[in-house]
């Protein structure tokens, strides 16, 4: 299928959309993103479980899910379920995956696939253990790095693949946005690098491959610091590539005193400069819940003007169909998902390298985490 330049490539859907999906978790991401996108794509969630059973019943009614399990352990053992969608806090993921591994197809069980939230566990050590458990259990693991499926990011990847921007020289992401932090983050003691920056770091990997080294600098977010102690509130980092290309991001979750009475200036803007062209775009997420589509503008030395394709789809919730659809296609085609566990270990290593850079005040080679 040929995709028009500047348009996001369509997300392939599985031939069989009846594969039974079991959902663990009924919070915002599951209720307002995953399940909305799955229903729109014709996918088949059949069971749900949550820490609060009342919430699980409410979400099940809203999305017409026939079965609510009293405990997530019961859902894992439900033999109708072939794929798990695990939307729990990162420090709970490993416990869920251990239970799921016992029901893996490689052990004669019913589970063939598992979609885990990012970050994959609380740190790289837990991420490696999750990947190992899934490998040994015969479970195909994918990670919900859904910014790769944002429409503007996929369109930018198309421009790069077509060579219309030439050789990439410099890429930047400038985020000035105020996330809604989850209560479980207080017990983690970290904020932005593993929650927001991980999207941008993974997107840089998706667009340009793996960097050679990273230098990071962080400070607390004054607003969040009033709620709980943390170090990585506002995060700045530079990725250095072996071919000279550079990528950098400013992940500013303070964004000025916009919650304290000042006017707000919120948004996420990205930019790719190449030897033959320039692309710039926005990510519509800060507009949530009203929502707006992400955007892309690009120009080339041949065009000498700005080309501005547009679309109606949005990152939240439309792009959330992508990771699950890719996992189902991978199971169908007997291949690895595009955002499989092994690939995501490289994103997790890049996050750990940022933390090491902060602690040691130096540029950190990614090879240190091989």
C-alpha positions as CSV (number, residue, x, y, z in Angstrom):
1,X,0.0,0.0,0.0
2,X,1.4,3.4,-1.0
3,X,1.0,6.2,1.4
4,X,0.8,9.8,0.2
5,X,3.8,11.9,1.3
6,X,3.0,13.8,4.5
7,X,0.1,11.4,5.5
8,X,0.5,8.8,8.3
9,X,0.7,5.3,7.1
10,X,-2.5,3.4,8.0
11,X,-2.1,1.0,11.0
12,X,-2.5,-2.5,9.7
13,X,-5.4,-4.4,11.4
14,X,-5.4,-8.2,11.9
15,X,-7.4,-10.4,9.6
16,X,-9.0,-12.0,12.7
17,X,-10.4,-9.3,15.0
18,X,-12.1,-11.9,17.2
19,X,-9.1,-12.7,19.3
20,X,-10.2,-12.5,22.9
21,X,-8.5,-9.7,24.9
22,X,-8.5,-9.6,28.7
23,X,-8.1,-6.2,30.3
24,X,-6.3,-5.7,33.6
25,X,-7.0,-2.2,35.0
26,X,-9.9,0.1,34.6
27,X,-8.4,3.5,35.0
28,X,-8.3,6.5,32.6
29,X,-5.9,4.9,30.1
30,X,-7.9,1.7,29.8
31,X,-11.4,3.3,30.0
32,X,-10.9,6.4,27.9
33,X,-8.1,5.4,25.5
34,X,-7.5,1.7,25.0
35,X,-11.1,0.5,25.0
36,X,-12.4,3.5,23.0
37,X,-9.8,2.8,20.3
38,X,-10.3,-1.0,20.4
39,X,-14.0,-0.7,19.8
40,X,-13.5,1.8,16.9
41,X,-11.0,-0.7,15.3
42,X,-13.4,-3.7,15.8
43,X,-11.2,-5.5,18.3
44,X,-12.6,-7.9,20.9
45,X,-12.2,-7.2,24.6
46,X,-14.1,-9.9,26.4
47,X,-13.1,-9.6,30.1
48,X,-11.9,-7.0,32.6
49,X,-10.7,-6.9,36.2
50,X,-9.5,-4.0,38.4
51,X,-8.4,-3.3,41.9
52,X,-11.8,-1.7,42.5
53,X,-14.6,-4.1,41.3
54,X,-17.2,-1.3,41.1
55,X,-15.0,0.6,38.6
56,X,-14.5,-2.6,36.6
57,X,-18.3,-3.1,36.3
58,X,-18.8,0.6,35.3
59,X,-16.2,0.4,32.6
60,X,-17.5,-3.0,31.4
61,X,-21.0,-1.5,31.0
62,X,-19.7,1.5,29.2
63,X,-17.7,-0.6,26.7
64,X,-20.0,-3.7,26.5
65,X,-17.5,-6.1,28.0
66,X,-19.3,-9.3,28.9
67,X,-17.2,-10.5,31.9
68,X,-16.0,-8.8,35.0
69,X,-13.6,-10.8,37.2
70,X,-13.4,-10.2,40.9
71,X,-9.6,-10.5,40.8
72,X,-7.1,-9.9,38.1
73,X,-5.6,-13.4,38.9
74,X,-8.9,-14.9,37.9
75,X,-8.9,-13.0,34.6
76,X,-5.3,-14.3,33.9
77,X,-6.6,-17.9,34.3
78,X,-9.7,-17.3,32.1
79,X,-9.0,-19.8,29.3
80,X,-11.0,-17.8,26.8
81,X,-8.5,-15.0,27.0
82,X,-5.7,-15.2,24.4
83,X,-4.1,-11.7,24.9
84,X,-3.7,-9.7,28.0
85,X,-3.8,-5.9,28.0
86,X,-2.1,-4.9,31.3
87,X,-2.7,-1.4,32.4
88,X,-1.4,-1.3,36.0
89,X,1.3,0.8,37.7
90,X,4.9,-0.1,36.7
91,X,5.8,-1.6,40.2
92,X,2.9,-4.0,39.8
93,X,3.6,-5.2,36.3
94,X,6.2,-7.8,37.2
95,X,3.8,-9.6,39.6
96,X,1.1,-9.7,36.9
97,X,3.6,-11.0,34.2
98,X,4.8,-13.7,36.6
99,X,1.2,-15.0,37.0
100,X,0.6,-14.7,33.3
101,X,3.7,-16.6,32.4
102,X,2.4,-19.7,34.2
103,X,-0.5,-19.6,31.6
104,X,1.7,-19.0,28.6
105,X,1.3,-20.9,25.4
106,X,4.9,-22.2,25.8
107,X,3.8,-23.9,29.0
108,X,0.7,-25.4,27.4
109,X,-1.5,-22.5,28.5
110,X,-3.9,-20.2,26.7
111,X,-2.1,-16.9,26.7
112,X,-0.3,-16.0,23.4
113,X,0.3,-12.3,23.7
114,X,0.6,-9.5,26.3
115,X,0.6,-5.7,25.9
116,X,2.3,-3.9,28.8
117,X,2.2,-0.3,29.7
118,X,5.2,1.9,29.5
119,X,7.4,2.1,31.5
120,X,8.1,-1.7,31.3
121,X,8.5,-2.2,35.0
122,X,10.0,0.2,37.5
123,X,13.5,0.1,36.0
124,X,15.6,-1.7,33.5
125,X,16.2,-4.7,35.8
126,X,12.5,-5.4,36.1
127,X,12.0,-4.8,32.4
128,X,14.6,-7.4,31.5
129,X,12.9,-9.9,33.9
130,X,9.5,-9.2,32.2
131,X,11.0,-9.9,28.8
132,X,12.7,-13.1,30.0
133,X,9.5,-14.4,31.6
134,X,7.5,-13.8,28.4
135,X,10.2,-15.4,26.2
136,X,10.3,-18.5,28.3
137,X,6.4,-18.7,28.5
138,X,5.9,-18.4,24.8
139,X,4.1,-15.1,25.2
140,X,4.6,-12.4,22.6
141,X,5.2,-9.2,24.4
142,X,4.5,-5.7,23.2
143,X,4.9,-2.4,25.0
144,X,2.4,0.5,24.7
145,X,4.8,3.1,23.4
146,X,1.9,4.7,21.6
147,X,3.5,8.0,20.6
148,X,5.0,6.0,17.7
149,X,1.4,5.7,16.5
150,X,0.6,9.4,16.7
151,X,-0.5,10.5,13.3
152,X,2.1,13.3,12.9
153,X,5.0,11.1,14.1
154,X,4.0,8.3,11.6
155,X,3.8,10.9,8.9
156,X,7.2,12.2,9.8
157,X,8.6,8.7,9.6
158,X,7.2,8.4,6.1
159,X,9.0,11.6,5.1
160,X,12.3,10.3,6.5
161,X,11.8,6.9,4.8
162,X,11.1,8.5,1.5
163,X,14.3,10.6,1.8
164,X,12.5,13.9,1.1
165,X,14.2,15.6,4.1
166,X,17.6,14.4,3.1
167,X,20.0,13.4,5.8
168,X,18.7,14.2,9.3
169,X,20.8,16.9,11.0
170,X,18.9,18.0,14.1
171,X,15.6,17.0,15.7
172,X,14.0,18.6,18.7
173,X,10.9,18.2,20.9
174,X,9.7,21.1,23.0
175,X,7.1,20.0,25.6
176,X,5.4,22.7,27.7
177,X,2.5,20.7,29.3
178,X,1.1,19.9,32.7
179,X,0.3,16.2,33.0
180,X,-2.2,14.7,35.4
181,X,0.1,12.7,37.7
182,X,-1.1,9.4,39.0
183,X,-1.3,8.7,42.8
184,X,1.0,5.7,42.5
185,X,3.9,8.0,41.3
186,X,4.4,9.3,44.8
187,X,5.6,5.9,46.0
188,X,7.9,5.6,43.0
189,X,9.8,8.8,43.7
190,X,10.2,9.8,40.1
191,X,8.1,11.7,37.7
192,X,8.9,12.8,34.1
193,X,11.8,10.7,32.7
194,X,9.9,7.4,33.0
195,X,6.5,8.8,32.3
196,X,6.7,11.6,29.7
197,X,10.3,11.6,28.5
198,X,10.1,7.9,27.7
199,X,7.6,8.8,24.9
200,X,10.1,11.2,23.4
201,X,13.1,9.0,23.8
202,X,11.3,6.1,22.2
203,X,10.1,8.4,19.4
204,X,13.6,9.6,18.6
205,X,14.6,5.9,18.4
206,X,11.7,5.1,16.1
207,X,12.6,8.0,13.8
208,X,16.4,7.9,13.9
209,X,17.6,4.7,15.4
210,X,19.7,4.3,18.6
211,X,22.0,7.1,19.7
212,X,25.5,6.6,20.8
213,X,25.3,8.6,24.0
214,X,23.0,10.9,26.0
215,X,23.6,13.8,28.4
216,X,20.7,14.8,30.7
217,X,20.0,17.5,33.3
218,X,16.9,17.6,35.5
219,X,15.4,19.6,38.4
220,X,12.2,19.3,40.4
221,X,8.9,20.7,39.2
222,X,7.9,23.3,41.7
223,X,4.2,22.4,41.5
224,X,4.6,18.7,41.9
225,X,7.2,19.2,44.6
226,X,4.4,20.5,46.8
227,X,2.8,17.1,46.5
228,X,5.7,14.7,46.9
229,X,9.5,14.6,46.7
230,X,11.0,13.9,43.3
231,X,14.1,14.8,41.3
232,X,13.2,14.5,37.6
233,X,10.5,17.1,37.1
234,X,11.8,19.3,34.4
235,X,14.1,17.2,32.1
236,X,16.5,18.4,29.4
237,X,18.6,15.9,27.4
238,X,20.7,15.7,24.2
239,X,21.1,12.5,22.2
240,X,24.3,12.2,20.2
241,X,24.4,9.9,17.1
242,X,27.5,8.3,15.6
243,X,26.9,10.0,12.2
244,X,26.8,13.5,13.8
245,X,23.0,13.8,14.0
246,X,21.7,15.4,17.2
247,X,18.3,15.2,19.0
248,X,17.2,17.1,22.0
249,X,14.1,17.5,24.1
250,X,12.9,20.0,26.7
251,X,10.3,18.2,28.8
252,X,8.8,21.0,31.0
253,X,5.9,19.8,33.1
254,X,6.0,23.1,35.1
255,X,5.3,25.3,32.1
256,X,5.2,28.4,34.3
257,X,2.6,29.3,36.9
258,X,-0.3,28.4,34.7
259,X,-2.1,26.6,37.5
260,X,-1.4,29.5,39.9
261,X,-3.1,32.3,38.0
262,X,-0.9,33.1,35.1
263,X,-2.0,32.7,31.5
264,X,-1.1,29.3,30.0
265,X,1.1,28.6,27.1
266,X,0.9,24.9,26.7
267,X,1.8,22.6,23.8
268,X,4.2,20.0,22.4
269,X,6.1,21.0,19.3
270,X,8.6,18.9,17.3
271,X,11.0,19.7,14.5
272,X,13.2,17.8,12.1
273,X,15.9,19.5,10.1
274,X,17.5,17.7,7.2
275,X,19.9,18.5,4.4
276,X,17.0,18.6,1.9
277,X,14.0,19.7,3.9
278,X,12.4,20.6,7.2
279,X,9.4,19.2,9.0
280,X,7.7,20.6,12.0
281,X,4.6,19.5,13.9
282,X,2.5,19.6,17.1
283,X,1.2,16.9,19.3
284,X,-2.5,17.5,20.2
285,X,-2.4,15.8,23.6
286,X,-2.2,18.9,25.9
287,X,-5.7,19.9,24.5
288,X,-7.2,16.8,26.1
289,X,-10.1,16.2,26.9
290,X,-11.4,18.5,24.2
291,X,-8.7,17.2,21.9
292,X,-7.2,18.3,18.7
293,X,-5.3,16.4,15.9
294,X,-1.6,16.5,15.9
295,X,-0.2,18.5,12.9
296,X,2.6,18.3,10.4
297,X,4.1,21.0,8.0
298,X,7.0,20.3,5.8
299,X,9.1,22.0,3.1
300,X,11.9,20.8,0.9
301,X,14.5,22.4,-1.4
302,X,12.4,21.1,-4.3
303,X,9.1,22.4,-3.0
304,X,10.2,25.9,-1.7
305,X,6.9,26.3,0.1
306,X,5.2,24.8,3.2
307,X,3.1,21.7,2.6
308,X,0.4,21.2,5.3
309,X,-1.4,17.9,5.2
310,X,-4.1,17.5,7.9
311,X,-6.3,14.7,9.3
312,X,-9.0,14.2,11.9
313,X,-7.5,11.5,14.0
314,X,-5.8,12.3,17.3
315,X,-3.1,10.8,19.5
316,X,-5.6,10.4,22.4
317,X,-7.5,8.0,21.9
318,X,-7.0,7.1,18.2
319,X,-3.4,6.1,18.3
320,X,-4.0,3.6,21.1
321,X,-5.4,1.1,18.6
322,X,-1.9,0.8,17.1
323,X,0.1,-1.1,19.7
324,X,-2.7,-3.8,20.2
325,X,-3.4,-4.1,16.5
326,X,0.4,-4.5,15.8
327,X,0.5,-7.2,18.5
328,X,-2.4,-9.1,17.0
329,X,-0.9,-8.8,13.5
330,X,2.4,-10.1,14.9
331,X,0.6,-13.2,16.4
332,X,-1.2,-13.7,13.1
333,X,2.0,-13.3,11.0
334,X,4.2,-15.1,13.5
335,X,6.6,-12.2,13.7
336,X,7.8,-9.8,16.5
337,X,5.8,-6.7,17.2
338,X,7.3,-3.4,16.1
339,X,7.3,-2.4,19.7
340,X,8.2,-5.7,21.2
341,X,9.8,-6.3,24.5
342,X,13.4,-6.7,23.2
343,X,13.1,-3.5,21.3
344,X,11.7,-1.7,24.3
345,X,14.6,-2.7,26.5
346,X,16.7,-0.3,24.4
347,X,14.2,2.5,25.2
348,X,14.4,1.5,28.9
349,X,18.2,1.5,28.7
350,X,18.1,5.0,27.3
351,X,15.9,6.2,30.2
352,X,18.4,4.6,32.6
353,X,21.3,6.3,30.8
354,X,19.5,9.6,31.4
355,X,19.3,8.9,35.1
356,X,23.0,7.8,35.2
357,X,23.9,11.0,33.3
358,X,22.1,13.1,35.9
359,X,23.7,11.3,38.8
360,X,27.2,11.5,37.4
361,X,27.1,14.8,35.5
362,X,28.5,13.3,32.3
363,X,27.5,12.0,28.9
364,X,26.6,8.3,29.2
365,X,27.3,5.7,26.4
366,X,24.4,3.4,25.6
367,X,26.8,0.6,25.3
368,X,27.2,0.8,29.1
369,X,23.8,-0.8,29.4
370,X,24.3,-3.7,26.9
